[in-house]
Amino acid sequence: MSKISVNSNFKILLLLASLSFIGAQAQSAEPEITVSAELQAQLKAHASNDIPMRPLAGYTVVEEIDHKTNLSKIYVDSVAQLLLLENGLTGASSKTIYRSGAAQGVGRGMSVCGLITVLSESQSSTDTSSTSILPIGKLFIPFGIKSSVDFANRYRLTKLESSYPSLCNPSVGQEFNYKFLYELTMKTSGIFGGTKVFERSSYAKCKVGNESVPANKLHESLQGEALLVACEAEDQDGKKNSADYFFLKDSAYYLMTSRVDDWQRSKLSYTAIPYAAK
């Protein structure tokens, strides 16, 4: 991601300039990455206490990117598998491919109902033979993920403050804000390669729409109702961005539909959003 997004979802989504988390095959040689006990307690409070009526199994999405430095729009295809974890958070495993062939990658992460990334690892490659979507079930431990030796980027939430007690349960007309701190570890190769660790912060404020809308407005397969949520964020350097979401009530999950920053505008179109088998 290395812009800061309001979905802290993805910086899967966002620090890497895509909706999905991109990563490498898990190996036992690297220590697991986890969050502090204090943060774990906060995350439990924000996560849904009850199992959603219709949890999502995943999604496929096309992102249309209009960047100021490009002569034409760029299209990125992503597929993600989702898993509702016992701690109330959502695990994700994903694969992203640029249609231009410029890059692709696979990865995994953990989020607060799709809105705020808690942990993620990522690695991208131009060699399509080196990436494949990851099995999801055994990647996660309570409030942590099994780490990868060959990660290129690693994201870890370190602090979260919010004006709203449960970010996974927004209500009509609600306004809320949250501030988060995170640690970003980046590995590079080559003569000047190495590992660098950055600590960053961002502040976001969100507004929920004044009425519910049919969830099938986002995709015909969806049932129940959704809330439209618009968020604006600013990082520690004063850089701003915004994002729009569909919050699926029956799934207790945020799906991003667009995002904008100083350099680019992105529109996300979902081609499949299946529910998890009961």
Buried (B, 14 or more C-beta within 10 A) or exposed (E): BEBBBBBBBBBBBBBBBBBBBBBBBBEEEBEBBBBEEEBBEBBEBBBBEEEBBBBBBBBBBBBBBBBEEEEEEBBBBBBBBBBBBEBBBBBBBBBBBBEEEEBBBBBBBBBBBBBBBBBBBBBBBEEEEBBEBBEBEEBBBEBBBBBBEBBBBBBBBBBBEBEBEBBBBBEEEBEBBBBBBBBBBBBEEEEEEEEEEEEBBBBBBBBBBEEBEEBEEBBEEBBBBBBBBBBBBBBEEEBEBBBBBBBBBBBBBBBBBBBBBEEBBBBBEBEEBBBBEE
